Amino acid sequence: MNPGGVLRQVALRLEREGASSYRVRAFRRAAAVIERLSREELERRAAEGTLTELSGIGQTTAGVVVDALAGREPAYLTEVVGSAGNLPEGGELLAALRGDCHTHSDWSDGGGSVDEMAEAARVLGHEYLVLTDHSPRLAVARGLSADRLRRQLDVVAELNAAYASEGTPFRVLTGIEVDILDDGSLDQEPELLAELDLVVASVHSHLRMDSRRMTGRMVAAVSNPNVDVLGHCTGRLVTGRGRPASEFDADAVFEACREHDVAVEINSRPERLDPPRRLLSRARELGCRFAVDTDAHAPGQLGWQPYGCARALDCGVAVGDVVNTLPAARLLEWTRR
């Protein structure tokens, strides 16, 4: 076993189950330390019991390394897997998914680099990951200005070139989660939005706007030719103190989505599970497309798609109506239509 890889696997498992960021970072930090050492030095330190003399290595992470070097599943990994909550069955829809259309990196408010998010997606078997960091108005999330977004596009291009040189079919697709402003306009330069592979548009502010104005705001946004996916449409939160769903004319918004061929996102974050089943069923009845996304802000959260898949299947969503069951080339044909 690769000790560094096992430490990162523990971090992913912890992240998926909502463990504290401190615990997750401890395992990733330990992996980085271990991966700088030769196998010979690791084995020597394991035999001498001196792994904990390394900065960033504690008793727990040292135990994982020792087990991995011995070729056995680390006891701590077994414990994490055994104590984890069970994800719902994603059924045929989960099996059909090719990627994730809504994810965040440490360029905005995510907890993983672009490389780390991409690698976690590859481990899950995805063919692509759409990187959709926030737009500039969401300052609390370090939203990307036009200049920062352009720099990110260069980073993605370099990463995809590296994948291509290795013969790796996986790719990172360019994107953004752009704020829908009060008047329905979008929080980024239109010319730059047009360059991106996929655009998710979401409401993040003034969620208590009256229904008439919110409806007009959302219809204007999904009517914009640069928009491909309507993100977490009600803005609700269902855990902790919670947050009620925004009020809008669902038929008007979903009919606009259908008319302009904008996918309604089925947001898989456990604290969102947005839209509610009633609205999800209505969007299906009105003939909308969908995107089952994680809205992941950390690598381990990319494993949350079963939550969205289960709700989609419960509400009768057909596999063929979910855009991220498409391979990358066909997804891009759709977004560039």
RANORPE-V538755 format. One record per pair of residues at least 12 apart in sequence whose C-alpha atoms are under 6 Angstrom apart, sorted by the first residue. I is the first residue (numbers start at 1). J is the second residue. D is the distance in whole Angstrom. If there is no record, write none. Layout:
BEGIN
i=I j=J d=D
i=I j=J d=D
END
This chain:
BEGIN
i=1 j=68 d=5
i=1 j=71 d=6
i=3 j=65 d=5
i=3 j=68 d=5
i=4 j=31 d=4
i=4 j=34 d=6
i=4 j=35 d=6
i=7 j=27 d=6
i=7 j=31 d=6
i=8 j=28 d=6
i=10 j=77 d=6
i=11 j=24 d=5
i=11 j=27 d=6
i=12 j=300 d=4
i=15 j=300 d=5
i=16 j=300 d=5
i=16 j=301 d=5
i=30 j=56 d=5
i=30 j=57 d=6
i=46 j=66 d=6
i=88 j=306 d=6
i=90 j=306 d=5
i=90 j=309 d=5
i=90 j=310 d=5
i=93 j=319 d=6
i=96 j=325 d=5
i=97 j=324 d=6
i=97 j=325 d=4
i=98 j=126 d=5
i=98 j=127 d=5
i=98 j=324 d=6
i=98 j=325 d=5
i=99 j=126 d=5
i=99 j=127 d=6
i=99 j=128 d=5
i=99 j=129 d=6
i=99 j=324 d=6
i=100 j=129 d=5
i=100 j=293 d=5
i=101 j=130 d=5
i=101 j=293 d=6
i=102 j=132 d=6
i=102 j=293 d=6
i=102 j=295 d=5
i=103 j=131 d=5
i=103 j=132 d=5
i=103 j=295 d=5
i=103 j=296 d=5
i=104 j=132 d=6
i=104 j=133 d=5
i=104 j=296 d=6
i=104 j=297 d=5
i=108 j=133 d=6
i=108 j=141 d=6
i=108 j=142 d=5
i=108 j=143 d=5
i=109 j=141 d=5
i=110 j=297 d=4
i=110 j=298 d=6
i=111 j=297 d=6
i=111 j=298 d=5
i=112 j=298 d=5
i=117 j=299 d=5
i=120 j=299 d=6
i=127 j=170 d=5
i=128 j=170 d=6
i=128 j=171 d=5
i=128 j=172 d=6
i=129 j=172 d=5
i=129 j=173 d=6
i=130 j=172 d=6
i=130 j=173 d=5
i=130 j=174 d=6
i=131 j=174 d=6
i=131 j=175 d=5
i=132 j=175 d=5
i=132 j=176 d=4
i=132 j=177 d=5
i=133 j=176 d=5
i=133 j=177 d=6
i=134 j=177 d=5
i=135 j=178 d=5
i=173 j=197 d=6
i=174 j=196 d=5
i=174 j=197 d=5
i=175 j=196 d=5
i=175 j=197 d=6
i=175 j=198 d=5
i=175 j=199 d=5
i=176 j=199 d=5
i=177 j=200 d=5
i=177 j=201 d=6
i=178 j=201 d=5
i=179 j=201 d=6
i=179 j=202 d=5
i=179 j=203 d=6
i=180 j=202 d=6
i=180 j=203 d=5
i=183 j=217 d=5
i=184 j=217 d=4
i=184 j=220 d=5
i=184 j=221 d=5
i=194 j=226 d=6
i=199 j=227 d=5
i=199 j=228 d=5
i=200 j=229 d=5
i=200 j=230 d=6
i=200 j=231 d=6
i=201 j=230 d=5
i=201 j=231 d=6
i=202 j=231 d=5
i=207 j=246 d=6
i=208 j=246 d=6
i=211 j=247 d=5
i=211 j=248 d=4
i=214 j=248 d=6
i=215 j=248 d=5
i=215 j=249 d=6
i=219 j=253 d=5
i=228 j=262 d=5
i=229 j=262 d=5
i=229 j=263 d=5
i=229 j=264 d=6
i=230 j=264 d=5
i=230 j=265 d=6
i=231 j=265 d=5
i=232 j=267 d=6
i=232 j=274 d=5
i=234 j=246 d=5
i=236 j=272 d=6
i=237 j=271 d=5
i=237 j=272 d=5
i=238 j=271 d=5
i=238 j=272 d=6
i=239 j=271 d=5
i=254 j=283 d=6
i=258 j=288 d=5
i=263 j=289 d=5
i=263 j=290 d=5
i=263 j=291 d=6
i=264 j=290 d=5
i=265 j=290 d=6
i=265 j=291 d=5
i=266 j=291 d=6
i=266 j=292 d=5
i=266 j=308 d=6
i=267 j=293 d=5
i=267 j=294 d=6
i=268 j=293 d=6
i=268 j=294 d=5
i=268 j=305 d=6
i=268 j=307 d=5
i=268 j=308 d=4
i=269 j=294 d=6
i=281 j=315 d=5
i=289 j=321 d=5
i=289 j=322 d=6
i=290 j=322 d=5
i=291 j=322 d=5
i=291 j=323 d=6
i=291 j=324 d=6
i=292 j=308 d=6
END
